[in-house]
Amino acid sequence: MVNDDSGSAVPTGSAAPAGPSGAAGDEGPLLQVRGIVKHFGAVRALDGVDLDVRPGEVHCLLGQNGAGKSTLIKVLAGAHRPDAGAVEWQGRPVSLTSPVAALQTGIATMYQELDVVDGLTVAENIYLGHELASGGVTRRREAHARTRELLTRLGHGDIPPQREVGHLPAAGKQIVSMARALSHDARLIVMDEPSAVLDSEEVANLFRVVRDLTASGVAVLYISHRLEEIRQIGDRITVLKDGTTVATGLPAASTPTPELIRLMTGRSVEQVFPARRAVAADAAPLLEVEGLTLRGVFEDVSFTVRPGEVVGLAGLVGSGRSEILETVYGARRATAGTVRVAGTTLRPGSVSAAVAAGIGLAPEERKSQGLLLDEPVYRNVTLSTFGRFARGPVLDEKAERAVAHDQIAALELRPADPDRHARTLSGGNQQKVMLARWLVHGCRVLLLDEPTRGVDVGARAEIYGLIHDLAEAGNAVVVVSSEIDEVLGLADRVLVIADGRVLHSGPADQIDEHRVLDLVMEGSAA
């Protein structure tokens, strides 16, 4: 899947003509970044980054996890001060010494990790830090009116300004974060993986909003791991690798995908899914789900997964896909139906019963739901098997490290350090830690919710290979993904779900992406 490709030094690209957003090709830059360097102790996170963004363009920033994208974003947002280099705004030097200074300059940032406050309302989140007030009293009616205008502009006028953000789904929280950026009347909006929690319909709406913004002269710095998005929305591309700009000004519409991958990884990565395996048709199912219902969320869901088989759940965000996995895992108590593992019926709503039977779940929100971010890798790997390492009232940390070390080597975790905190790992390596946990536990049924969300193209290929190997070893795997091509490429069989109902079940090679979209749109409208 990966071939060595030493290649030669890569020159930076030249200015490109207008792309999908219609950005002019001859306008002077709005933002110029030259030679930015940033150290964290002995680590050189940025080592001479160059970038320029023009008014009204979508400038895409690419790079693997750890390439320096997040650090650069925080420099532009005023959260980090560079150790060297210069930033110019409309041709004049600026000092982005704080987030407030960045906003006052005209730069607003939407982070990948949603930075909304669940306990506040939509309107309060949008105007947090720049409240509409007179004499210390909030002008609530005006805030609600402006919030409705912003949400309507984003195509979500149905979200009530007074609703608590904690009651919104992930896609709704993303919209609130976007509205907050727009509320600052920014000239440049930095969007870090804005589509990560959105389904295909929401992504289309996001692109509509971006085009409206660029048509009015607002520039967008767009970060995404999804190369197909870059083609659709981008004008020019800058690629970072190891904290350095290796190419800039590349035309998004015409730069070949293999070239982008080579620039990001330093090698050639084939964007193909592993070959399908032969699954024994007469093998007894490892996982049987029959008539599973969670009132108000999904109903009458039935499917089986045999040893060595991958079953994919396809559907829009909010269709009930993740809730089905959580109910099979016991994190939600079903109102009807049964779950059986190797013929044994599990107690509803019991995670301990599911884990004891051999079910493991890698959740969609791995950072908030799956990992102990401030604990070392070895502790995250052994989290579900503490009993094996108990020596009276204490844990045998030496034994924990030894087991974790074996999994780190097997999964090629980078860096291969069992004492490194999980928070410091890239998205792809965090996902490997989740898989390692369940492999140590000896799970036979693996439930993977958005396994490549926020994962770069190189690590994505590795995770595809791991899923293939898990199935090849005789495990049963269920995959949920918002990327329909990913579901179809990984799965042997696919269930298409809309509004909590299974609309289709059959072999993955007998249905295509267009048919899946037709089904989910028809089902959602029914």
DAHU-V954710 format. One record per run of one state. SS is the DSSP state (hx for helix, st for strand, lp for the rest). FROM is the first residue (numbers start at 1). LEN is the number of residues. If there is no record, write none. Layout:
SS_FROM_LEN ; SS_FROM_LEN
This chain:
lp_1_1 ; st_2_2 ; lp_4_25 ; st_29_12 ; lp_41_2 ; st_43_12 ; lp_55_3 ; st_58_5 ; lp_63_6 ; hx_69_8 ; lp_77_7 ; st_84_6 ; lp_90_2 ; st_92_2 ; lp_94_5 ; hx_99_7 ; lp_106_1 ; st_107_4 ; lp_111_10 ; st_121_1 ; hx_122_5 ; lp_127_6 ; st_133_2 ; lp_135_2 ; st_137_2 ; lp_139_1 ; hx_140_14 ; lp_154_10 ; st_164_1 ; hx_165_3 ; lp_168_2 ; hx_170_14 ; lp_184_4 ; st_188_5 ; lp_193_7 ; hx_200_16 ; lp_216_3 ; st_219_5 ; lp_224_3 ; hx_227_7 ; lp_234_2 ; st_236_6 ; lp_242_2 ; st_244_8 ; lp_252_5 ; hx_257_9 ; lp_266_2 ; st_268_2 ; lp_270_15 ; st_285_10 ; lp_295_3 ; st_298_9 ; lp_307_3 ; st_310_5 ; lp_315_6 ; hx_321_9 ; lp_330_6 ; st_336_6 ; lp_342_2 ; st_344_2 ; lp_346_5 ; hx_351_7 ; lp_358_1 ; st_359_4 ; lp_363_3 ; hx_366_5 ; lp_371_5 ; st_376_1 ; hx_377_5 ; lp_382_1 ; hx_383_7 ; st_390_2 ; lp_392_2 ; st_394_2 ; lp_396_1 ; hx_397_15 ; lp_412_9 ; st_421_1 ; hx_422_3 ; lp_425_2 ; hx_427_15 ; lp_442_3 ; st_445_5 ; lp_450_7 ; hx_457_16 ; lp_473_3 ; st_476_5 ; lp_481_3 ; hx_484_7 ; lp_491_2 ; st_493_6 ; lp_499_2 ; st_501_7 ; hx_508_3 ; lp_511_2 ; hx_513_13 ; lp_526_1
